[in-house]
């Protein structure tokens, strides 16, 4: 009988950044050069990586002022592990490491119901100034 091992890690040093970029692309999220993702995660307040049998299957990160404002970004789960609690684990691990205060979440359109189950609510005052404004509007991020 094969034992499945799931591991939660908070270190960026052993991450395969090519895999991160490819995962983000495959799940339809914004993706960049692997080194850009490395820099973003390393510069974040909190980074969470979930491994199953030493394979990265999910991740996310948050930035914070360390006092009362934080924002969650880049939460992604490899397609075959979606709907198995991995995303919920990532969000809970991030929230446990942030200072108490406001947390804003940057999510893909269509994922609102998932985040609402975790206590997030739609904002009426959220605004964005995207570099690729037309593309982001076409993808449903802005009006």
N, C-alpha and C positions, 0 to 999 in steps of 0.2 A: 504494500500500500504506500503510495507516494504522499508525503506530507507537504501541504501547501503552506508556505511561510509568507506572511504579510509583514512588512516592516515600514515604519514611519521614520523619516529622516528629515533633519532641518539644516543639513550642511550642503553647500553648493559644490564643494570640492570634487566630488566623485560623479557629478551629473554628466550625462551624455547630452550636450547641448544641441547636437544635430538631431537627436531623437526628440528633444523638446520642440524644436522648430517644426519637425515633420508631424508630430502629434497635433500641434496647434493648427497646422495646415489641414490635416486630415479631418479634424472635427469642425472645420469651417471658421476658425478664429483668426485674428490678426497674427501674422507670423513674419519674422524678420530673419536676418542672418543669425546663425547660432551664437556668434559672439555678442550680438546685441542682446539676446535673451540672457546670456550669462551675466552681462553687465547689469541688466535690469534686476535679475534675481539677487545678485550679490549686493546691490545697493539698496535692497528692500529691507524693511524692518523685520519682516518674517517671511520665510520661505518654507514650504512643506512639500515633501516628495514621498509618494507611496510606492513601494516596491512589492511585487509578488514574485517569489522565487528569484530575487535579484534582478528582475526586469521592471523598469519604471513604467507604472500604469496610470499615474495621476499626479498632479502637482498644482500649486497655486502660490500666490504671494500677496503681501500687503505692504503698503507704505504707511508711515505714520509720523506725526510730529512728536510722538512720545508722551503727549499730554492728554489731548482730548479729541483729536481728529485722525481718522485712518481711512484708507481705501483699499479694497481688495481687487486684484487683477489676475488675469491669466489662469483662472481655475479651469483645468481641463482633465478629462479622464479618457483614456484610450477606449475607443468605441465598444470593444467586446466586454469591457468592464463597467460600462455605464449601467445605471439602474441596479447597482449592487451595493450601494452605501459608501462607495469610495469618495464621491463628491461631497457627501455629508460629512465624512470624516475629515476631509481637507478643510472645509469651512470651519468646523468645530475646532480643529487644531489651530487654525489661524486666529480665530476669535479668542481662544484661551491665551494667546500670547500678546494680544494687543492691549494697550491701556484702556481702561474703562472710558467710554465716551462715544461719540458718533462714529459710525462706520458706513461708508458709502461703498457700494458694490458696482463694478463695471461688468455687465453681463451681456451675452449675446441675445438678440431678439429670439423669443420663443422659450427662453429658459426661466421666465418670471415665476411660473408656478412652482418650480423646484425651489427657488430662493424664498418665495413666500412661505413655504412649509418650514423654513429655517428662521423665520421671524423678520425677514426683510420686507419692506413695503415700497411701492412705487413712489417716486418723488414728483412733486408738482413743480419744483423750482430748479430741477437739474438742467444744466445747459452744457453744451460742448462746442469747441472750436477745433474741428478736425482739419488736418493738413489736406486730406483727400475728401473734402466735403461732399462732392457729388457721389463718390463711391459709397461713402458711409450712409448717405441718404437712400441710395438704391438698395443697400443691404438692410435697411430698416432701423438704423440706429438713431436717425434724426428725422424731423418733419421737413 
